[in-house]
Amino acid sequence: MTLSRKTARRPVVIAFVVALVLGPFVAWQGAQGGQTHEESVLAPLGIVVVGDSITARYNDSPGDERQGWWSIVGHRFGADVRTYAQSGSGYLRPGHRCEGNRFIDRTEVYAGAAPSILFVEGGRNDWARCADGMFVPSTDHEIDHAVGTYLDTVKTFVPATTRVIVLGPPWGPLDARTGVRITGIVRAQAEAHGFEFISTAGALTASRVVDGVHPNRHGSAAIARRVIRALE
């Protein structure tokens, strides 16, 4: 029995429609950490993240309310992720109460085998520096110098085989003007050093943060989507 040309094309049309409908859903599942690859093609040597509380406060449990943006990215690409992050820290400022360390102090980042990708996530806390154990508003020059010095260090100690990506500071709705100021400095230094820059502007809306600053589940997923889209 022979099929008419119209009948023969029907399965192809149906398959196309199904792919069109399900494609975005499958991609979203991947961004949620529900899809991984058996072997990471993108980051076979793993991913390292240097960051602040946007990284430090979150975990690596897929589907959990506190799953971090970095975890979602790692699971999406089937890559191991190591984080070196501390709440309250940044390029210029150590942690809360002027204790802890800055990005540049984390020399353990360079120990062992170099990763496929190094993310630098931060800048949100650099509106201030520490002086005599207290926070003092920082100037543009101080922020610029701190960011530049750290990225100089990265360029020195991280081999050219590692893909270095600088994230614009994920910034919630609080103090948006300062966010624009610091993001501009971070972006300019990233580009001057020849590193990739991923903007997170607008990712942390009021409904995606828990306190005006730190992301909830939807906020972490929004940051992850920016990163995944840039990597793909």
C-alpha positions in Angstrom: 0.0 0.0 0.0 1.3 3.5 -0.8 0.8 6.5 1.4 -0.2 9.9 0.0 2.5 12.6 0.2 0.4 14.5 2.8 0.0 11.4 5.0 3.7 10.6 4.8 4.7 14.0 6.0 2.4 13.9 9.0 4.9 12.1 11.4 7.6 14.7 10.5 5.3 17.6 11.3 4.2 16.1 14.6 7.8 15.4 15.6 8.7 19.0 14.8 5.8 20.4 16.8 6.7 18.2 19.8 10.4 19.3 19.7 9.3 23.0 19.5 7.0 22.6 22.5 9.3 20.5 24.7 12.6 22.1 23.8 12.4 25.1 26.2 11.0 22.9 29.0 14.0 20.5 28.6 16.4 23.4 28.6 14.8 24.8 31.8 15.0 21.4 33.5 18.7 21.5 32.8 19.0 25.0 34.3 17.3 23.7 37.4 19.9 21.0 37.9 17.7 18.1 36.7 19.7 17.3 33.7 23.4 16.3 33.7 25.8 14.8 31.2 27.7 11.6 31.9 30.9 13.4 31.0 31.4 17.2 31.0 32.6 18.4 27.6 32.5 22.0 28.6 34.5 21.6 31.9 36.2 18.3 32.1 38.7 19.6 34.7 35.9 21.1 36.8 34.8 24.6 37.8 36.1 26.8 40.5 34.1 29.7 42.0 35.6 32.6 44.0 32.8 34.5 45.6 30.9 36.2 48.4 27.6 35.2 50.2 25.8 34.9 46.8 27.9 31.8 46.5 28.8 30.9 50.1 25.3 30.7 51.6 24.0 28.1 49.2 24.3 24.3 48.7 24.8 21.7 46.0 21.4 19.9 46.5 19.4 19.8 43.3 15.8 21.0 43.9 16.6 22.4 47.3 15.4 25.9 48.1 19.0 26.9 48.8 20.6 25.3 45.8 23.3 27.7 44.6 23.6 29.2 41.1 26.9 27.5 40.8 25.4 24.2 41.6 22.7 24.6 39.0 25.4 25.4 36.4 27.6 22.5 37.5 24.7 20.0 37.2 23.7 21.4 33.9 27.1 20.7 32.4 27.9 17.6 34.5 30.9 19.4 36.0 32.4 19.2 39.5 32.4 22.6 41.2 34.7 23.8 44.0 33.8 27.1 45.8 36.0 29.4 47.7 33.5 31.9 49.1 32.8 33.9 52.2 29.9 36.1 53.2 30.7 39.8 53.5 33.9 39.5 51.4 34.9 41.0 48.1 37.7 42.3 46.0 38.4 45.0 48.6 36.7 44.0 51.7 37.2 41.0 54.0 34.1 39.3 55.6 31.6 40.5 58.1 32.9 42.5 61.1 36.0 43.2 59.1 37.2 39.6 59.7 38.0 36.8 57.2 39.6 37.3 53.9 39.4 39.0 50.5 39.4 37.2 47.2 43.1 37.9 46.7 43.9 36.1 50.0 42.5 32.8 48.9 45.7 31.3 47.6 44.4 27.8 47.9 42.5 28.5 44.7 45.7 28.0 42.7 46.7 24.7 44.4 46.4 21.5 42.5 45.2 21.1 38.9 43.9 24.1 37.2 40.1 24.0 36.5 38.5 24.3 33.0 36.6 27.4 34.2 37.2 29.9 37.0 34.3 32.2 38.0 34.8 35.3 40.0 31.5 36.4 41.6 31.5 39.5 43.8 31.7 43.2 44.3 28.4 43.6 46.2 30.3 44.2 49.5 32.9 46.5 48.1 30.9 49.7 48.7 33.0 49.8 52.0 36.5 49.0 53.1 37.7 48.3 56.6 39.6 50.8 58.7 40.3 50.1 62.4 37.8 47.3 62.4 35.0 49.5 61.0 33.4 49.9 57.6 34.3 53.1 55.8 32.7 54.0 52.4 35.1 53.2 49.6 36.0 55.4 46.7 35.9 54.4 43.0 39.7 54.5 42.9 39.9 52.1 45.8 37.5 49.6 44.3 39.1 49.9 40.9 42.6 49.2 42.4 41.4 46.2 44.3 39.6 44.7 41.4 42.5 45.3 39.1 45.1 43.9 41.5 43.1 40.7 42.0 42.6 40.2 38.3 46.3 40.8 37.8 46.9 37.9 40.3 44.5 35.7 38.5 46.2 36.4 35.2 49.6 35.5 36.8 48.6 32.3 38.6 45.9 30.8 36.4 47.1 29.2 33.2 45.8 30.4 29.8 44.0 27.0 29.4 41.5 28.0 32.1 38.5 30.0 31.0 38.2 33.0 33.4 34.7 34.5 33.7 33.9 37.5 35.8 30.3 37.9 36.9 28.8 41.3 37.3 27.9 41.6 41.0 24.4 40.0 41.4 22.6 43.0 42.9 19.1 43.0 44.4 16.8 46.1 44.6 18.6 47.7 47.5 21.0 50.6 46.7 20.7 50.1 42.9 22.8 53.2 42.2 25.8 51.8 44.0 25.3 48.5 42.1 25.6 50.4 38.8 28.8 52.1 40.0 30.6 49.0 41.2 29.4 46.9 38.2 30.9 49.4 35.8 34.2 49.2 37.6 34.2 45.4 37.6 33.2 45.2 34.0 35.9 47.6 32.8 38.6 45.7 34.7 37.5 42.3 33.4 37.5 43.6 29.8 40.9 45.3 30.3 42.3 41.9 31.5 40.9 40.1 28.5 38.5 38.1 30.7 34.9 37.2 29.8 32.2 39.3 31.6 28.6 38.1 32.3 26.1 40.7 33.3 23.6 39.8 36.0 21.8 43.1 35.8 18.1 42.6 36.5 18.4 39.0 37.5 17.7 39.7 41.2 14.3 41.4 41.2 12.3 42.0 44.3 10.5 38.7 44.0 13.8 36.8 43.7 15.5 37.9 46.9 14.8 37.1 50.5 16.2 40.3 52.1 16.7 42.7 49.2 20.2 41.2 48.7 20.4 37.4 48.8 18.6 35.3 46.1 15.9 32.9 46.9 15.5 29.7 44.7 14.2 31.8 41.8 17.0 34.3 42.1 19.8 31.7 42.1 18.1 30.1 39.1 18.0 33.5 37.3 21.7 34.0 37.8 22.4 30.4 36.6 20.3 31.0 33.5 22.5 34.0 32.6 25.6 31.9 33.1 24.3 28.9 31.2 23.2 31.0 28.3 26.6 32.6 28.1 28.4 29.3 28.3 26.3 27.7 25.6 
